[in-house]
Amino acid sequence: MEKYDNKLKATRFAPVSLMLKKSKGMTILDIGANDGFMSLKLLESGAKLAHVFDILPEKYAVSHPNLTYRSDNICSWEGFEEKHKDILLSNYNIVMFLGTYHHLCEESRYSIFKESMKIATDYYCFRCNNRYFINLKKEIPKKWKKIGQFIWQVL
């Protein structure tokens, strides 16, 4: 079982491990962050700040002076922006959307995916199951794919 757990852990954290050396001075938006552990690792590697969101209550969040964790059930991008306008930036260097897509409200998950892509300036880390990936991979901006700054982690 330990071998399986290590393989699963390595797969789950692969996008972050790729970003560790690139995160210095960068801003992070982490949607569906669980406890914020991945953003914490990027902050420890030199990222400037992280805005972290998950449905989990804030009491479960990791702690770092440059990490803001908020509990939210995101059902529309517009509502999300309005509710968190006091902290949200217009753009983030790194946007992480890892394993979140299928948990969002079905009627708005696609628009949340599209809108979150628009505010990524350097890297967009996205992971979902193959059922959704088949259709969503068509949405990868050509310029991101060409310059290699779009990270897909497919399970």
N, C-alpha and C positions, 0 to 999 in steps of 0.2 A: 504494500500500500504506500509506503514512503516514496518509492520510486515514482509511482503515479502522481503523488502529491507534488513532488519536485518538478515533474514535467508540466503539470497543470499550472503551478506557480510561475514557472519560467515563461509559459505561454501568456499567462494573464498579464505579467509585468513587462513583456517584451517591448511595447511601445515606449514605456518610461525608460527602460534601460538604454534604448537607442537615443533618447533625448537628454540623458544626464549630462553629456559633454557639451551639448548645444544650448542648455537652458540659462546660462549666465546672463543676468540682467533682463531676462524675459518676463513677460506677464502671462499668467495662466488662467484660463476659464475651464473648470472641470465640471461637466454636467453628468450627473449620475455617479458621483465620486465615492459612494459608500462612506467610509470614515475619513476620506481625504488623504489616505496614506501615499498614493502615487504623487499627488501634488506636494506633499511634505518632502518626499525624496527629491523632487525637482528644486524645491526651495533650499534644501540642504546642499544642493549642487550649485547654487548661485542664482536661481531665479529671483526676480525682484518681488513679485507678489502673486498670490493665488486667490481667486474667488471660486469657492467650492460649493456645489449644490447637490443635495440628495434628499430623498424622501425620509431618510433616517432622522430621528431627533438630534439636535445639536449636541446633546450630552455624550454622544458616541464619537464625536469628531476628534481628530488629532489636534494638537496644539502647536502653533508657531506664531510668532509676532506678526508675520507678513501673510498669514492665511486667515481669510474670512470664510467661515462655514455657515451656510444657511440651509435650513430644512424647507423643502418645497416640493409639491407635486405639480410639476410643470404640465399644464394642459393646453397652453397656447403661448406662442413666443411673445405676442403683444402683452399679454397679462404678466408674463415673466419679466419682461423689460420694465413694465410699469411698477410692479411690486418691488423690484430691486434697483430702481433707477438711482438710488442714493450711493450705490457702490459700482454698478456695472460701467465698464469702459466702452467706448465705441468700437474698439478693436483690441484683440489680444494676440500676442506672438504665438502662443500655443493654445489651441482649443482641444480638449479631450472629451470624447463622446464614446466612452468604452463600455460596451455591453449594456447600453441604455435604451436603444431604439425600441425594442419589443416591450419595454416596461411603460412607455409613454402612452397617453390617451390615443387610441387608434385613429380617431378622426383628425388629430393634429400632429402626429409623430413625424410625418414627411415634411411638413412646413417647419417644424422645429429643427430637424436635420438640415434643411436648406438654409435657414436663417443663421444657424450656428456656424455653417461653413463660411458665410459672408464676412464674419468678423475675425476670422483667422488671418493673420498677416504672414506668418512664417510656416507654421506646422498645424496640421489637423490630424489628430489621432482618432481613428474610428474603428470600432470593432463591433461586429454583429454576427448573428448566425447566418448560415448560407441561404436560408429561406428568404431573407431580406436582401442579403448582399448581391444576389443575382441581379436585382433591379436597381439597387442603389449605386452599384459600381459605375453605371452610365452617367452618374452625376458628378464624377470626379472632374474638376476643371482640367482641361488639357494642359495648361501651363504648369499646374502643380505636378502632374504626372511626368511631364517632360523634364522638369528640373529636379525631380526626386524628393520634393519636400512634402509629399502627401503620404502619410503612413497608414496603410490598411493592415489591420491584424485580424485575420479571418480564423474563426474556430471551426 
